[in-house]
Amino acid sequence: MDISAKKAWLISGGKVVYGPVPVTTGRKGHPTPVGRFSVQYKEKMHYSKEFNNAPMPNSVFFTNTGVAFHSGSLAAQSHGCVHLSSAAAQKFFNSLSVGEAVQVVP
């Protein structure tokens, strides 16, 4: 995922197999972390305990601090998560497995 380009994609065997798709990322004070991570766990319908039970459909968590790819507004920045369209979030959820690599570049 590329924060400055506001794009994400799925890669398998060194080739792009889906995307790039548009994303929104963390707002001021709540940046999306940069680095190499791995998928920690997935939850089809997660509700944020930290942010007023905000719905986070098709969540793919990739940090141990609760940052995830999930369906969300592409017009509003997040509290650190990566918002995807509903279709893209479903594709990421169905394609990524626990333990797989996630790379976020600035």
Contacts in CASP RR format, 6 or more apart in sequence:
PFRMAT RR
TARGET T0000
AUTHOR 0000-0000-0000
METHOD contacts of the structure
MODEL  1
MDISAKKAWLISGGKVVYGPVPVTTGRKGHPTPVGRFSVQYKEKMHYSKE
FNNAPMPNSVFFTNTGVAFHSGSLAAQSHGCVHLSSAAAQKFFNSLSVGE
AVQVVP
1 7 0 8 1.000
1 8 0 8 1.000
1 9 0 8 1.000
1 23 0 8 1.000
1 82 0 8 1.000
1 102 0 8 1.000
1 103 0 8 1.000
1 104 0 8 1.000
1 105 0 8 1.000
2 8 0 8 1.000
2 105 0 8 1.000
3 25 0 8 1.000
3 32 0 8 1.000
3 34 0 8 1.000
3 104 0 8 1.000
3 105 0 8 1.000
3 106 0 8 1.000
4 105 0 8 1.000
4 106 0 8 1.000
5 20 0 8 1.000
6 22 0 8 1.000
6 23 0 8 1.000
6 24 0 8 1.000
6 25 0 8 1.000
7 19 0 8 1.000
7 20 0 8 1.000
7 21 0 8 1.000
7 22 0 8 1.000
7 23 0 8 1.000
8 19 0 8 1.000
8 20 0 8 1.000
8 21 0 8 1.000
8 23 0 8 1.000
8 69 0 8 1.000
8 82 0 8 1.000
8 84 0 8 1.000
8 88 0 8 1.000
8 92 0 8 1.000
9 16 0 8 1.000
9 18 0 8 1.000
9 19 0 8 1.000
9 20 0 8 1.000
9 21 0 8 1.000
10 16 0 8 1.000
10 17 0 8 1.000
10 18 0 8 1.000
10 19 0 8 1.000
10 91 0 8 1.000
10 92 0 8 1.000
10 95 0 8 1.000
10 96 0 8 1.000
11 17 0 8 1.000
17 95 0 8 1.000
18 88 0 8 1.000
18 91 0 8 1.000
18 95 0 8 1.000
19 88 0 8 1.000
21 84 0 8 1.000
21 85 0 8 1.000
21 88 0 8 1.000
22 74 0 8 1.000
22 85 0 8 1.000
23 74 0 8 1.000
23 82 0 8 1.000
23 83 0 8 1.000
23 84 0 8 1.000
24 72 0 8 1.000
24 73 0 8 1.000
24 74 0 8 1.000
24 75 0 8 1.000
24 76 0 8 1.000
24 77 0 8 1.000
24 78 0 8 1.000
24 82 0 8 1.000
24 83 0 8 1.000
25 31 0 8 1.000
25 32 0 8 1.000
25 77 0 8 1.000
25 78 0 8 1.000
25 80 0 8 1.000
25 81 0 8 1.000
25 82 0 8 1.000
25 83 0 8 1.000
26 32 0 8 1.000
26 77 0 8 1.000
26 78 0 8 1.000
26 79 0 8 1.000
26 80 0 8 1.000
26 81 0 8 1.000
27 77 0 8 1.000
27 78 0 8 1.000
27 79 0 8 1.000
27 80 0 8 1.000
30 77 0 8 1.000
30 78 0 8 1.000
30 79 0 8 1.000
30 80 0 8 1.000
31 80 0 8 1.000
32 67 0 8 1.000
32 78 0 8 1.000
32 80 0 8 1.000
32 81 0 8 1.000
32 82 0 8 1.000
32 104 0 8 1.000
33 63 0 8 1.000
33 65 0 8 1.000
33 67 0 8 1.000
33 80 0 8 1.000
33 104 0 8 1.000
34 104 0 8 1.000
34 105 0 8 1.000
34 106 0 8 1.000
35 103 0 8 1.000
35 104 0 8 1.000
35 105 0 8 1.000
36 101 0 8 1.000
36 102 0 8 1.000
36 103 0 8 1.000
37 62 0 8 1.000
37 63 0 8 1.000
37 101 0 8 1.000
37 102 0 8 1.000
37 103 0 8 1.000
37 104 0 8 1.000
38 62 0 8 1.000
38 98 0 8 1.000
38 99 0 8 1.000
38 100 0 8 1.000
38 101 0 8 1.000
38 102 0 8 1.000
39 60 0 8 1.000
39 61 0 8 1.000
39 62 0 8 1.000
39 96 0 8 1.000
39 97 0 8 1.000
39 98 0 8 1.000
39 99 0 8 1.000
39 100 0 8 1.000
39 102 0 8 1.000
40 61 0 8 1.000
40 62 0 8 1.000
40 63 0 8 1.000
40 64 0 8 1.000
40 98 0 8 1.000
40 99 0 8 1.000
41 61 0 8 1.000
41 98 0 8 1.000
42 59 0 8 1.000
42 60 0 8 1.000
42 61 0 8 1.000
42 93 0 8 1.000
42 96 0 8 1.000
42 98 0 8 1.000
43 56 0 8 1.000
43 59 0 8 1.000
43 61 0 8 1.000
44 57 0 8 1.000
44 58 0 8 1.000
44 59 0 8 1.000
44 93 0 8 1.000
45 55 0 8 1.000
45 56 0 8 1.000
45 57 0 8 1.000
46 55 0 8 1.000
46 56 0 8 1.000
46 57 0 8 1.000
46 59 0 8 1.000
46 68 0 8 1.000
46 70 0 8 1.000
47 53 0 8 1.000
47 54 0 8 1.000
47 55 0 8 1.000
47 56 0 8 1.000
48 54 0 8 1.000
48 55 0 8 1.000
48 56 0 8 1.000
50 79 0 8 1.000
51 79 0 8 1.000
56 68 0 8 1.000
56 70 0 8 1.000
56 71 0 8 1.000
56 72 0 8 1.000
56 81 0 8 1.000
57 70 0 8 1.000
57 71 0 8 1.000
57 72 0 8 1.000
57 86 0 8 1.000
57 89 0 8 1.000
58 69 0 8 1.000
58 70 0 8 1.000
58 71 0 8 1.000
58 84 0 8 1.000
58 86 0 8 1.000
58 89 0 8 1.000
58 90 0 8 1.000
58 92 0 8 1.000
58 93 0 8 1.000
59 68 0 8 1.000
59 69 0 8 1.000
59 70 0 8 1.000
59 93 0 8 1.000
60 68 0 8 1.000
60 69 0 8 1.000
60 70 0 8 1.000
60 92 0 8 1.000
60 93 0 8 1.000
60 96 0 8 1.000
61 67 0 8 1.000
61 68 0 8 1.000
62 68 0 8 1.000
62 69 0 8 1.000
62 102 0 8 1.000
66 81 0 8 1.000
67 80 0 8 1.000
67 81 0 8 1.000
67 82 0 8 1.000
68 81 0 8 1.000
68 82 0 8 1.000
69 81 0 8 1.000
69 82 0 8 1.000
69 84 0 8 1.000
69 89 0 8 1.000
69 92 0 8 1.000
69 93 0 8 1.000
69 96 0 8 1.000
70 81 0 8 1.000
70 82 0 8 1.000
70 83 0 8 1.000
70 84 0 8 1.000
70 89 0 8 1.000
71 83 0 8 1.000
71 84 0 8 1.000
71 85 0 8 1.000
71 86 0 8 1.000
71 89 0 8 1.000
71 90 0 8 1.000
72 78 0 8 1.000
72 83 0 8 1.000
72 84 0 8 1.000
72 85 0 8 1.000
72 86 0 8 1.000
72 89 0 8 1.000
73 83 0 8 1.000
74 83 0 8 1.000
74 84 0 8 1.000
74 85 0 8 1.000
76 83 0 8 1.000
82 104 0 8 1.000
84 92 0 8 1.000
96 102 0 8 1.000
END
